[in-house]
Amino acid sequence: MSRSTKRTKSRGPKNQRPTTTSWRLPVTLLVLWAAQPLALQAQTPLPPVDAESIVRRLEQQEAEIQWLRSRLAESPTPTNEPAIVSAATGLPPESPNASEADAELDDLKRRLAAVEEAQTQAKPEKASSKGGKDDSNKKWTVKLGGHIQMDYVTWADAEPVIVDDQNYFNYRRLRLVADGTGYEQFDFRLQMTLEPGQGSHDNPFASPDVKDAYVSMNEIPLFGRIRVGNFFVPFSLEQVTNDTNNIFNERSIPTQGVFAADREVGVALYNCTDDKNITWAGGLFFDEISDTVKTRFDDNQGYRLSGRLTGLPYYDEPSNGRYLIHTGIGILHTDDQDDSVRFRARPQVQRGPVLIDSGNLAADSYTTGNIELAIVWGPATLQNEAFLSTVDMLSDETVQVGGVYSHLSYFLTGENRIFERFGQHGAQFGRNQPFTNFFAVPGSFGCGAWEAKARWSYLDLSDADRGQYNDLTLGFNWYWSDRTRIMFDWIHPVTSNQTVFGATESDLIAMRFDVNW
């Protein structure tokens, strides 16, 4: 059995004005009809388009937003009409015209919000390598810097007589530097020399050498950092630590210019664990392209292949590395460009006579291994490295030469050496920071930081019949700030019978004023 329900149509009050006589209703319907396709277009998901289409779409939506806002401004509201107060209640009576205006206003607001939301979604935000907003439009930021080192070296004693043991003053480093970052992920560095007399000791002329000239891309998944250009070969803790952060006037005997490569042209990769306690690096470089010419026309360019692995068995996090133990191993293989290998050293100053020299060894390649150990324990630091190199002679024989250094430093004012777990060139020592800078003003005085130091270096060329060279250095550093210091080294070289001048002992005093910015 079915039942039918009779629906009745409710009627309004007799004194209510018919809505069909209102002038607002046609206008409202017209506005809704005109806005409907635009709102539907804004709510429709945007298909993938190119950049030009996105720009056109944004311009259309901007025009639509302006139109909707103008309609909102023109739309009447209940407050635009005089209020009619009911004599019975004292309140305004229900007005159908006001309800229609409210509905129109609310609808326009909803449509405006929908279009604005669509416009926001039409603006793509690319994900960056750091998980944030893409900053690739920031282009390059450039910072200019410089470096001045003024040296005075005097031979206090040399017995027996060593040829060319002359006192001298020179600018050890006089350089301009530009470095910076770009596109969120890149960094670069360009460093040029201005100091005169680069190259051999006999060259009196200035030569604007290219030192650092590289571009790096950082935080690449799996690979970490990749660097291309002219920069330090990743091998040896003392070598990759910048000279402004090393604590002696010159690097130790077996490091710079002997077993550790200097800056070379090539490509390298650097990476580390999330906590930066383990780092690794490796690279492929040309063999000794001149810093001055930076060009070589030859079918045989030679190459260097390097690798370095470091670890921190102990690192005190609360003190930010005031107490740590660093270890490392490295390997450097060189395919010599001209099949002539040479190991030689001066008495740990830039200029002066060569005290030990292997001469030109007829060899096509040589491979050097090293181990690193550094301990920072509050104000005291112990740093050590040992090197062993096997030279593959053209005569099918092998020659083994080696060296070692060990140095100890102590901050009398209580500071500690700063260690960078993953710095510019991987694990390295950073810039020392005095507790108080050196200054003197009326009523106040700052002493800066004072550091005492001692080092023993050793180079053994006995297997090449060229003897041994021992060197003892004592001294101190006075840090006026983190970028200004005065350095004093007393150097005592001792050579054996088979060296260049035979068995000798000498005393040198090397002083330096060092500032960089």
C-alpha positions in Angstrom: 0.0 0.0 0.0 1.4 3.3 -1.0 0.8 6.5 0.7 0.9 9.9 -0.8 1.9 12.9 1.1 0.4 16.2 0.3 2.9 19.1 0.5 1.7 22.5 1.4 3.4 25.7 0.4 4.0 28.1 3.2 3.1 31.6 2.7 4.9 34.6 4.0 3.4 37.6 5.8 0.8 39.5 3.9 2.6 42.7 4.2 5.9 41.2 2.8 6.9 42.8 -0.5 7.2 40.4 -3.4 10.8 39.5 -4.2 10.1 39.6 -7.9 9.5 43.4 -7.6 13.0 43.9 -6.1 15.6 45.4 -8.5 18.4 43.5 -6.6 17.4 40.0 -7.6 18.1 40.4 -11.4 21.4 42.1 -10.6 22.4 39.3 -8.2 21.6 36.6 -10.7 23.5 38.5 -13.4 26.6 38.8 -11.2 26.4 35.1 -10.2 26.0 34.1 -13.8 29.0 36.2 -14.9 31.3 35.1 -12.1 30.5 31.4 -12.4 32.7 30.5 -15.3 35.6 32.5 -13.8 35.3 30.7 -10.5 35.0 27.3 -12.1 38.1 28.1 -14.1 40.0 29.1 -10.9 39.0 25.9 -9.2 40.0 23.6 -12.0 43.4 22.0 -11.4 46.1 23.4 -13.6 47.8 21.0 -16.0 51.6 21.0 -16.3 52.6 23.9 -18.5 55.7 25.7 -19.4 56.9 28.9 -17.7 55.3 31.2 -20.3 51.9 29.6 -19.8 52.1 30.0 -16.1 52.9 33.7 -16.5 49.8 34.1 -18.7 47.7 32.2 -16.3 48.8 34.4 -13.4 48.0 37.5 -15.3 44.5 36.2 -16.1 43.9 35.4 -12.4 45.2 38.7 -11.3 42.7 40.4 -13.6 40.0 38.2 -12.2 40.9 39.0 -8.6 40.7 42.8 -9.4 37.2 42.3 -11.0 35.9 40.3 -8.0 37.3 42.9 -5.6 35.5 45.7 -7.6 32.2 43.8 -7.4 32.7 43.4 -3.7 33.1 47.2 -3.3 30.0 47.8 -5.4 27.8 45.2 -3.6 25.3 46.7 -1.2 25.3 45.6 2.4 22.6 45.7 5.1 24.4 48.7 6.6 24.0 50.7 3.4 20.2 51.1 4.0 18.4 52.9 6.8 17.3 50.6 9.5 13.5 50.2 9.9 12.6 49.6 13.5 9.5 47.5 14.3 7.0 49.3 16.6 6.2 46.1 18.3 9.7 44.8 19.1 12.0 47.8 18.6 14.2 45.7 16.4 14.8 45.9 12.6 12.4 43.6 10.7 13.6 40.7 8.6 14.6 42.1 5.2 14.8 39.7 2.2 16.8 42.3 0.3 19.4 42.4 3.1 19.6 38.6 3.1 20.2 38.5 -0.7 22.9 41.1 -0.4 24.6 39.1 2.4 24.4 35.9 0.3 25.9 37.8 -2.7 28.7 39.2 -0.6 29.6 35.8 0.9 29.6 34.2 -2.4 31.9 36.8 -3.9 34.2 36.4 -1.0 34.3 32.6 -1.5 35.0 33.0 -5.2 37.8 35.6 -4.5 39.4 33.2 -2.0 39.3 30.4 -4.5 40.9 32.4 -7.2 43.7 33.7 -4.9 44.3 30.1 -3.7 44.6 29.0 -7.3 47.0 31.8 -8.1 49.2 30.7 -5.1 49.2 27.1 -6.4 50.2 28.3 -9.9 53.4 29.7 -8.5 55.8 26.6 -8.4 58.3 26.3 -5.5 61.2 24.0 -6.4 62.6 21.9 -3.6 66.2 22.7 -2.7 69.0 20.3 -1.7 68.5 21.4 1.9 64.8 20.6 1.9 63.7 24.3 1.9 62.8 26.9 -0.7 64.9 27.1 -3.8 67.4 30.0 -3.5 68.9 29.5 -7.0 67.8 33.0 -8.0 70.2 34.5 -5.5 73.1 34.2 -8.0 76.6 34.9 -6.6 77.6 36.7 -3.5 81.3 37.9 -3.6 83.6 38.7 -0.7 87.0 40.4 -1.2 89.9 39.7 1.0 93.7 39.9 1.3 96.7 38.5 3.0 100.0 40.2 4.1 103.0 38.4 5.5 106.2 40.3 6.1 109.3 38.2 7.0 112.7 39.0 8.3 115.2 36.1 8.5 118.7 36.3 9.9 121.5 33.7 10.0 122.8 34.0 13.6 125.4 31.2 13.0 126.5 28.8 10.2 129.5 26.5 10.7 131.2 25.5 8.5 130.4 28.2 6.0 127.2 27.6 4.1 127.0 29.3 0.7 124.3 32.0 0.4 123.5 32.2 4.1 122.3 35.8 3.8 119.9 37.7 5.9 116.8 39.0 4.1 113.5 40.7 4.3 110.6 40.0 1.9 106.9 39.8 1.6 106.3 36.1 2.1 102.7 36.5 1.0 101.0 39.6 -0.5 97.8 38.4 -2.0 94.3 39.4 -3.1 91.4 36.9 -2.6 87.8 36.8 -3.9 85.5 34.1 -2.7 81.8 33.6 -2.3 78.7 31.4 -2.8 76.0 31.1 -5.4 72.8 29.3 -6.4 72.6 27.9 -2.9 74.9 25.0 -3.6 78.1 26.4 -5.1 81.2 28.2 -3.7 84.3 29.6 -5.4 87.7 31.1 -4.6 90.2 33.0 -6.6 93.6 33.9 -5.0 96.3 35.7 -6.8 99.8 36.6 -5.6 101.4 40.1 -5.7 104.6 39.2 -3.9 107.9 39.5 -5.9 110.3 36.7 -6.5 108.1 33.7 -6.8 109.6 30.6 -8.3 113.3 29.8 -7.8 115.4 31.6 -5.3 117.4 33.3 -8.1 114.3 34.9 -9.7 114.2 38.6 -8.7 111.1 39.4 -10.7 107.5 39.6 -9.7 105.1 37.0 -11.0 101.4 37.1 -10.4 100.9 33.4 -9.6 97.5 31.7 -9.5 97.1 30.0 -6.2 93.5 29.1 -5.5 91.2 29.1 -8.5 88.3 26.7 -8.1 84.5 26.2 -8.0 82.8 23.7 -5.7 79.4 22.1 -5.7 78.3 21.0 -2.2 75.9 18.5 -0.6 75.5 16.3 -3.7 73.7 13.1 -2.7 76.2 10.2 -2.2 79.2 12.3 -3.5 79.1 15.2 -1.0 81.4 18.0 -2.4 83.0 18.1 -5.8 85.6 20.7 -6.6 87.2 21.6 -9.9 90.2 24.0 -10.5 93.5 24.8 -8.8 93.6 23.9 -5.1 95.4 21.8 -2.4 95.7 18.2 -3.2 93.8 16.3 -0.4 96.8 14.7 1.3 98.5 15.5 4.7 97.0 17.4 7.6 99.6 20.1 7.7 99.5 20.6 4.0 95.7 21.1 3.7 95.6 23.4 6.8 95.8 27.0 5.5 99.1 28.8 6.2 97.2 31.4 8.2 96.2 28.6 10.6 99.5 26.7 10.8 101.6 27.8 13.7 105.1 27.9 12.3 106.5 30.3 9.7 106.9 27.4 7.2 105.5 23.9 7.1 107.8 21.1 8.3 110.7 19.6 6.2 108.9 16.5 4.8 105.6 18.3 4.0 105.6 21.2 1.6 107.5 20.7 -1.7 108.8 17.3 -0.6 106.3 14.5 -0.1 103.0 16.5 0.1 101.8 18.0 -3.2 101.0 21.7 -3.2 98.1 23.3 -5.2 97.5 21.5 -8.5 94.9 21.7 -11.3 92.4 18.9 -11.0 89.1 17.6 -9.6 88.4 16.2 -6.2 85.6 14.7 -4.1 85.0 15.3 -0.3 82.5 13.8 2.0 81.9 12.9 5.6 79.5 11.1 7.9 76.5 13.0 9.4 78.4 13.7 12.7 81.5 14.7 10.7 83.7 12.3 12.8 84.8 10.4 9.7 85.9 12.2 6.4 87.2 11.0 3.1 88.6 12.7 0.0 90.2 11.9 -3.2 91.2 13.6 -6.4 92.9 13.4 -9.8 95.3 16.2 -10.8 97.9 17.2 -13.4 101.5 16.9 -12.2 103.1 20.2 -11.3 101.7 22.7 -13.7 103.4 26.0 -13.1 101.4 28.5 -10.9 102.7 31.3 -13.1 102.1 29.9 -16.6 99.3 27.5 -15.9 99.9 26.0 -19.3 101.7 23.0 -20.6 102.1 21.9 -24.2 103.2 18.3 -24.0 101.8 14.9 -25.0 102.8 13.6 -21.6 101.1 15.7 -18.9 101.6 13.4 -15.9 99.1 13.0 -13.1 98.7 12.8 -9.4 96.1 10.5 -7.7 95.4 11.1 -4.1 93.2 9.7 -1.3 92.7 10.7 2.4 90.7 9.1 5.2 90.4 10.7 8.7 88.6 9.8 11.9 88.0 11.3 15.3 88.1 8.5 17.9 87.3 11.1 20.5 85.7 14.5 20.2 84.3 16.4 23.2 81.0 17.9 22.0 80.1 20.0 25.0 83.4 22.0 24.7 83.1 22.1 20.9 86.3 20.2 20.3 88.6 21.6 23.1 89.5 18.0 23.7 89.9 15.7 20.7 92.0 12.9 19.1 92.4 13.0 15.3 93.8 10.2 13.2 94.3 9.8 9.4 95.9 8.0 6.6 96.7 9.1 3.0 98.2 8.0 -0.2 99.6 10.0 -3.1 100.6 8.4 -6.4 102.5 10.5 -9.0 103.1 9.6 -12.6 105.9 12.0 -13.3 105.6 14.3 -16.3 109.2 14.4 -17.3 110.5 11.1 -15.6 112.7 13.1 -13.2 111.9 13.0 -9.5 113.6 15.3 -7.0 113.4 15.7 -3.2 115.1 18.8 -1.5 114.6 21.1 1.4 115.7 24.5 2.8 116.0 25.1 6.5 112.2 25.9 7.0 112.4 29.4 5.5 111.3 30.5 2.1 114.7 31.7 0.8 118.2 30.5 1.4 120.4 27.6 0.4 119.1 24.0 -0.1 120.7 21.9 2.6 119.6 18.4 1.4 119.0 17.4 -2.2 118.4 14.0 -3.8 119.3 15.4 -7.3 117.3 14.4 -10.3 116.3 10.7 -10.0 115.5 9.0 -13.3 112.1 7.6 -12.3 108.7 7.5 -14.0 106.5 7.4 -10.9 106.6 7.4 -7.1 104.0 6.6 -4.4 103.9 8.2 -0.9 101.9 7.1 2.1 101.4 8.9 5.3 99.8 8.7 8.7 98.4 11.5 10.8 97.9 11.9 14.6 96.8 15.1 16.4 95.7 15.5 20.0 94.1 18.7 21.3 93.8 18.7 25.1 92.8 22.1 26.2 95.6 24.6 25.6 98.0 21.9 24.5 98.2 20.4 21.0 100.4 17.6 19.8 100.5 17.1 16.0 102.5 14.4 14.1 102.8 13.0 10.6 105.1 10.3 9.0 105.8 9.8 5.3 107.3 7.0 3.3 107.8 7.2 -0.5 108.7 4.5 -2.9 110.3 5.7 -6.1 110.1 3.5 -9.2 113.4 4.1 -11.1 113.7 3.7 -14.8 116.4 1.1 -14.1 113.6 -1.1 -12.5 115.1 -0.5 -9.1 113.2 1.1 -6.2 114.4 3.8 -3.8 112.6 4.5 -0.5 112.9 7.8 1.2 110.9 9.2 4.1 110.4 11.8 6.8 108.5 12.7 9.9 107.6 15.7 12.0 106.2 16.2 15.5 105.3 19.5 17.1 103.9 20.6 20.4 102.1 24.0 21.1 100.7 25.4 24.3 98.5 28.5 24.8 99.9 30.4 27.8 96.6 32.4 27.9 94.4 29.3 28.0 92.9 29.2 24.5 93.0 26.0 22.4 93.6 25.3 18.7 90.5 25.2 16.7 89.8 22.0 14.7 87.4 21.9 11.7 86.0 18.4 11.3 84.9 19.1 7.7 86.4 22.4 6.6 87.4 23.9 3.3 89.8 21.0 2.5 88.2 18.3 4.8 89.6 17.7 8.3 92.0 20.5 9.1 92.9 23.0 11.8 91.1 26.3 11.7 91.6 29.9 12.8 92.7 30.4 16.4 90.5 32.7 18.5 92.0 34.7 21.4 89.9 35.1 24.5 90.7 38.8 24.4 92.1 40.7 21.5 95.2 42.9 22.0 94.2 46.5 22.5 95.3 49.5 24.6 92.9 52.4 25.5 92.8 54.7 28.4 92.0 52.7 31.5 91.9 49.3 29.7 94.3 46.8 28.2 94.0 43.5 26.4 96.9 41.1 26.0 95.7 38.9 23.1 96.7 35.3 23.0 100.2 33.9 23.6 101.3 30.5 22.2 104.6 28.7 22.9 105.7 26.0 20.3 108.4 23.4 19.6 109.0 21.2 16.5 111.3 18.5 15.3 111.4 17.6 11.6 113.4 14.9 9.9 114.1 13.9 6.3 115.9 10.8 5.3 117.4 10.4 1.8 119.9 7.7 2.8 118.6 5.2 0.3 119.4 7.7 -2.5 122.8 8.3 -0.9 122.0 11.9 0.1 122.1 11.7 3.9 119.7 12.9 6.6 118.5 16.3 7.8 117.2 17.0 11.3 115.7 20.3 12.3 114.7 21.7 15.7 112.5 24.8 16.0 111.4 26.7 19.1 109.4 29.9 19.2 106.2 31.7 20.1 103.2 33.4 18.5 101.4 36.5 19.7 97.8 36.8 18.4 96.5 40.3 18.4 93.2 39.0 17.0 92.0 35.9 15.1 93.5 37.5 11.9 96.6 39.3 13.1 99.7 37.8 14.8 103.4 38.2 15.3 105.5 35.0 14.9 109.0 34.2 16.1 110.9 31.0 15.2 114.4 30.0 16.2 115.5 27.3 13.8 118.4 24.9 14.3 119.2 22.7 11.2 121.6 19.7 11.5 122.8 17.8 8.4 124.8 14.7 7.9 127.9 14.1 5.7 126.2 13.1 2.5 124.1 16.3 2.3 124.8 19.3 0.1 127.3 21.1 2.5 128.3 18.0 4.5 127.8 17.8 8.3 126.6 21.3 9.4 124.8 23.0 12.3 123.3 26.4 11.9 121.0 28.9 13.8 118.4 31.1 12.1 115.9 33.5 13.6 112.7 34.0 11.5 110.2 36.7 12.4 106.9 37.4 10.7 104.0 39.9 10.9 100.9 38.2 9.6 97.5 39.8 8.9 94.6 38.8 6.7 91.1 39.9 6.1 
